[in-house]
Amino acid sequence: MPVIKVWGLPSGQTEDDLRHLHRTIVTAVTSIDELGLRDQNDMTCLFPPDLMLYGLGEEIIVEIDGLFAKPERTLEVCHRLAACVGSAIKNLYPKAKVECFITNFYPAQGFWTSAKPTVFICQVFSGCRCNICGGFFADGDEVCASGHQLGRQYAIK
């Protein structure tokens, strides 16, 4: 599940402001069909407080982490996601400089959920990378450098 953190919001944001921002982010993310995310239950949005008031609202940083690497989540899709979320936030805070960063996540790096285990089918994305671990497939190889075999299911508990 992607975790979206928005840093540097202007001070004095009300609960209603944050709920509106949350709805805006969810709408932006779910508009990218290739992500397969349906609603707010498929992501977590966090608005951590900043300890320094100086500069708040001038520069807003958005981090989208935990986006499981999948073949359909190409670089182009990730760029569209960054642009869509970033521009949606820029529309709400037109005076701010807004930047959005996307980080793909490979479950084999370490993942646990209290929900039922997630099953992944090993696939190639970005031409030569394993969607389970991010390792590389040599040309014509069906096993990545970490030992994941194309087409095989792996349960991440």
N, C-alpha and C positions, 0 to 999 in steps of 0.2 A: 504494500500500500504506500503510495507516495506521501511524503510529509512535506508540506509547504510552509516555510517559515518566512515571515515578512518582518524585516528589521528596519528601524529608523522611522517609524510612523510619527507624525506630529504629536506633540503632547496634547492631552485633553481629549483624546478619543473616547467617545461614549460607547456604551454597550450597543446602542443602535448603529453607530458608525461602524463598529467592528462586525456586527451581523451583516450589514450591507456589504462591507468589504468581503466577508466570507462568501456571501451569495454570488458576488461578482467573480471571485476566484473560481468557485465551483462551476459557474456557467462557462467561464473561459476554458477550464480544463476539460469539461465534458463535451465541449464543441469540437475537440480533436478526436474524431471517430476511431482512428487507429490505436488510440490508447486503451479502448475498451472499458473506460471508466464511466459509470452510469450516473452517480449522484454523490452527495456528500459522504455517504457511507463507504465509498471507495477511496477516500483520501482523508488526511488529517491536516487541518490548517492551524498554525500556531502564530501568535502575535506576541513574541517575547518582549518584555519591557527593556528599555535602554536605561542604563544607570546614569548616563550623562545627558542633560537636557540640551546642551549646546549642539546645534546643527540638526536637531530632530525635524523631520519633515522636508529637509533640503535634499537629502539623498536617501532613497528607499531601496533596500536590497532584498530580493526575493530568491530564496534557495528552494529548489525542488529536488529533494533527495528520495531515495528508496524507490525510484521508478525501475521496476524489474526490467532488465534487458530482455527484449523479445525481438524476433526478426522484423515484425511490422513497426517497431519503434525505431525507425531509421534516423539518421542524422537530420534529414529534412523534417521529419515529424517532430523531433526534439527542438529544432530551430523554430518551427511553427508554434509549439507549445510555449517556448520562451517569449516569443513575440506577442502571442495572444494574451498571456497572463500579464506580461510587462505593460503592454499598451492598455489593458483594462484597468490596471492600477494607475497608470499615468493619467487616464481620463478622470479618475477620482481625485488625484492629487496633481493637477496640471503644472504647478510651480516646482515640483520635485524632479530631480534627476532619478530615474528608475532603472535598475539593472536586474536582470533575471538570469539565474544560473541553473542548469539542469545537470544532475549527476545520475547516470545509470547505475543500477545496483545488480550485482551478481549474487544470488542467494547462497552459493557455496562459500562466500566470504564470511558468512555467519548470519544466520537468520533463525528466529523462533517466533511462533505465534501461539496464543492460547486458543485460537480457532482451529478447526480441523486442519490436518497437514495439507500443504499445497503441493500439487503434483505438476511438475514441469516436464515437457518433452524436449530432449536435447535437440536444438536447432542451430543453424548457422545464421548469424546476423553480421552486418557490415562486411560481408564478403568472406570473412575467415575467422570470426570470433564465436566462441561457445556462449550461448545464452545462460548457461548454468553458472559458469565460473569466470567468463571473460577470456579464457585461454584461447590459444590459436589452434586452428586446424591447418596442418600442412596440406599442400595441394594434393587432392585426390584421397586424402585420409578421412576416415570415418570416426576416428577417435581423437579428441582434443589432447593437448599436452597434459591435462590433468586426469585423463582417462575416461571422460564422458563420451558415450557412443551416440552418434546421430540416431534419432528416432526412438531411443530408449527413454522410458519414464524414470524420473527421479523425484522422490518425495522429500520435501524440505519440511522438517518438523519444527 
